[in-house]
Amino acid sequence: MNDFDVASHTGYGAAPYFVFCDHASNAIPADLKCLGIPEDVLQTHIAWDIGAGALSAAVAQSLQGTLFSCAYSRLIIDPNRDIHSKDSIPPVSDQIPIPGNQMLNEAAMRARIDQFHTPYHEQLGAELDRFSNENDAPFIIAIHSFTNRLMGAAEDRPWHLGLLWREDEESARAAIRFLARKTEWSIGDNEPYDARVFNYSIDRHISPRRLPHITLEVRQDLVRNESAVTQTASLLSDMIRYVAETHSNEREPS
């Protein structure tokens, strides 16, 4: 397990865009034995944000920026949760039991923190420091995806994409305006999740550094295959450039 890489970093160019994806991977080290769940379940949304990793890479490449991705499944320990959160190591996810996460003792939970959560955030923080030092106007993009329908729900979720925000409302509003002009999508304003309630990685790393940023939640049917990823990434890259330029222009001294 000590040889397991908890994150990956790719530089596509020198543009001031830093894209990171907390839930890019469904990988679980062999010694954790798939946490006792079947391999086909590991391909579902409970183990990762389907399509988010591919979308993040496509956006970072289109922007000629930097990509930072988590390399392990959130079922081990969720990098976008505080370690004290009751769902950081979920015993059940969307009504599916996770046997390898049930009845864990304190030592086993501490091992997950020390081997996965802590080094991931140490690396993310270090990369953000390096990136901020190398760029005069860094702009940060966090990308997630959400399932069309949760287990037992009667209907699909109505949003195509959500903008999650707490501190940087300005960037979120600019993104919503852009997407309203360019698409017929239903855009969620702090939907389907509310960043004012939780957005751990942003709250831990981006807000204290006072960096302009957006958090995107993309419905998984918009990134269901390579063609869809390419199309969605092109639109979102244009949107991100618009938001970053708007953010910069509005802060220029008169």
C-alpha positions in Angstrom: 0.0 0.0 0.0 2.9 2.4 0.6 3.7 2.3 -3.1 0.2 3.4 -4.0 0.1 6.8 -5.6 -2.6 8.9 -4.0 -2.6 11.6 -6.6 -1.4 12.5 -10.1 -0.2 15.8 -11.6 -0.1 16.8 -15.2 1.0 20.1 -16.7 -0.5 20.8 -20.2 0.9 24.4 -20.5 1.7 27.6 -18.7 -1.8 29.1 -18.7 -3.0 30.2 -15.2 -5.7 27.5 -14.8 -5.5 24.8 -12.1 -8.1 22.0 -12.5 -8.4 19.5 -9.7 -10.7 16.5 -9.3 -11.2 14.9 -5.9 -13.2 11.9 -7.2 -11.4 11.1 -10.4 -10.6 7.4 -9.6 -12.2 4.2 -8.5 -8.9 2.5 -7.7 -8.5 0.5 -4.5 -5.2 -1.1 -3.5 -5.2 -4.9 -3.6 -4.8 -5.4 0.1 -8.1 -3.7 0.7 -9.8 -6.4 -1.3 -12.3 -4.1 -3.1 -13.7 -3.3 0.3 -15.8 -6.4 0.0 -17.9 -5.1 -2.9 -18.2 -6.6 -6.4 -16.1 -5.2 -9.2 -19.1 -4.1 -11.2 -20.2 -2.0 -8.2 -16.9 -0.3 -8.3 -17.8 1.0 -11.8 -20.8 2.9 -10.4 -21.1 6.4 -9.1 -20.7 5.3 -5.5 -17.0 4.6 -6.0 -16.1 7.7 -8.1 -17.5 10.6 -10.1 -18.1 8.9 -13.4 -16.5 10.9 -16.2 -15.2 13.6 -14.0 -11.6 12.6 -14.3 -11.8 12.5 -18.1 -13.6 15.8 -18.2 -11.0 17.4 -15.9 -8.2 16.2 -18.1 -9.9 17.5 -21.3 -10.6 20.9 -19.7 -7.1 21.3 -18.4 -5.7 20.3 -21.8 -8.0 22.7 -23.6 -7.1 25.5 -21.3 -3.4 24.6 -21.5 -3.3 24.6 -17.7 -2.5 22.2 -14.8 -4.4 19.1 -13.7 -4.3 17.5 -10.3 -6.3 14.4 -9.7 -7.0 12.0 -6.8 -5.9 8.5 -7.7 -7.9 6.5 -5.2 -11.6 5.7 -4.7 -13.6 7.9 -2.3 -14.9 4.7 -0.8 -11.5 4.3 1.0 -11.8 7.7 2.5 -13.4 10.7 0.8 -10.8 13.4 0.1 -13.7 16.0 -0.1 -14.8 15.3 3.5 -13.3 16.3 6.8 -11.8 13.3 8.5 -14.3 13.7 11.4 -17.3 13.6 9.1 -19.5 10.5 9.6 -19.4 9.8 5.9 -15.7 10.3 5.3 -15.4 6.4 5.3 -18.9 5.5 4.3 -20.3 2.2 5.7 -23.1 2.6 3.1 -23.2 4.6 -0.1 -26.5 5.3 -1.9 -28.1 2.4 0.0 -25.3 -0.1 -1.0 -23.4 -1.6 2.0 -19.6 -1.3 1.9 -18.5 -4.3 4.0 -14.8 -3.2 4.2 -15.9 0.0 5.8 -18.1 -1.4 8.5 -17.0 -2.1 12.1 -13.6 -0.4 11.5 -11.6 0.2 14.7 -9.7 3.4 15.4 -6.4 2.0 14.2 -7.9 1.1 10.8 -9.5 4.5 10.4 -6.3 6.2 11.3 -4.4 4.1 8.7 -6.9 5.3 6.0 -6.3 8.9 7.1 -2.5 8.6 7.2 -2.1 6.6 4.0 -4.6 8.4 1.8 -6.3 11.5 3.0 -3.4 13.3 4.6 -0.8 12.7 1.8 -3.5 13.7 -0.8 -4.1 17.0 0.8 -0.4 17.6 1.5 0.3 17.1 -2.2 -2.7 19.3 -3.3 -1.6 22.1 -1.0 2.0 21.9 -2.2 0.9 22.0 -5.9 -1.4 25.0 -5.2 1.5 26.9 -3.6 3.8 26.2 -6.5 1.1 27.1 -9.0 0.2 30.3 -7.2 3.8 31.4 -7.0 4.3 30.8 -10.7 1.2 32.6 -11.9 0.2 36.2 -11.3 -3.6 35.6 -11.7 -4.3 31.9 -10.9 -7.8 30.6 -11.4 -8.9 27.3 -9.8 -11.5 24.9 -11.1 -12.8 21.9 -9.1 -14.7 19.4 -11.1 -17.2 16.8 -10.0 -20.0 14.8 -11.6 -23.3 13.6 -10.2 -25.5 10.6 -11.0 -28.7 11.3 -13.0 -30.8 9.5 -10.4 -30.1 8.4 -6.9 -31.2 4.9 -5.7 -34.9 4.8 -5.1 -35.6 8.3 -6.6 -38.7 8.5 -8.7 -37.3 11.0 -11.2 -34.0 12.1 -12.7 -32.3 15.1 -11.2 -33.3 18.1 -13.3 -30.0 20.0 -13.4 -27.6 19.4 -16.2 -24.8 21.2 -14.4 -24.5 22.9 -11.0 -22.3 25.8 -9.8 -21.3 25.4 -6.2 -20.1 28.4 -4.3 -19.7 30.1 -1.0 -17.0 32.9 -1.0 -16.6 33.4 -4.7 -20.2 34.1 -5.7 -19.0 36.5 -8.4 -17.3 33.7 -10.4 -20.3 31.4 -10.0 -22.7 34.1 -11.2 -20.6 34.8 -14.2 -20.5 31.1 -15.1 -24.3 30.8 -14.7 -24.8 33.8 -17.0 -22.5 32.3 -19.6 -24.2 28.9 -19.6 -27.7 30.5 -19.7 -26.7 32.3 -22.9 -24.9 29.4 -24.6 -27.1 26.4 -23.6 -30.6 25.4 -22.8 -29.4 23.5 -19.8 -31.0 23.7 -16.4 -28.3 25.2 -14.2 -28.2 24.6 -10.5 -27.3 27.4 -8.2 -25.7 25.4 -5.3 -27.5 22.4 -6.6 -27.5 19.4 -6.4 -25.2 20.1 -3.5 -24.8 23.3 -1.4 -21.2 24.5 -1.0 -22.3 26.6 1.8 -22.9 23.4 3.7 -19.8 21.5 2.6 -17.1 21.8 -0.1 -14.1 20.5 2.0 -11.2 20.7 -0.5 -12.2 24.2 -1.5 -12.7 25.3 2.1 -9.4 23.8 3.1 -7.2 25.0 0.3 -8.7 27.6 -1.9 -10.6 29.9 0.4 -7.7 30.5 2.8 -5.5 31.4 -0.2 -8.2 33.8 -1.4 -8.0 32.5 -5.0 -10.8 33.0 -7.5 -12.5 29.7 -8.3 -15.5 27.8 -9.4 -16.8 24.3 -8.4 -18.6 22.4 -11.2 -21.0 19.5 -10.8 -21.7 17.9 -14.2 -24.5 15.4 -14.7 -23.0 12.1 -15.8 -24.9 11.7 -19.0 -23.0 14.8 -20.3 -19.7 12.9 -19.9 -20.9 9.4 -20.7 -18.4 8.7 -23.4 -15.3 10.3 -25.1 -17.4 12.3 -27.6 -19.6 13.7 -24.9 -16.5 14.6 -22.8 -14.9 16.4 -25.7 -18.1 18.4 -26.4 -18.7 19.3 -22.8 -15.1 20.2 -22.2 -15.1 22.6 -25.1 -18.1 24.4 -23.8 -16.8 24.5 -20.2 -13.3 25.7 -21.3 -14.9 28.7 -23.1 -17.0 29.4 -20.0 -13.9 29.2 -17.7 -12.0 31.6 -19.9 -14.9 34.0 -19.8 -15.3 33.8 -16.0 -11.6 34.3 -15.4 -11.3 37.2 -17.7 -14.5 38.8 -16.2 -13.1 38.3 -12.7 -9.8 39.9 -13.7 -11.3 42.9 -15.5 -13.7 43.7 -12.6 -10.7 43.8 -10.3 -8.5 46.1 -12.4 -7.9 49.5 -10.7 -9.7 52.4 -12.4 
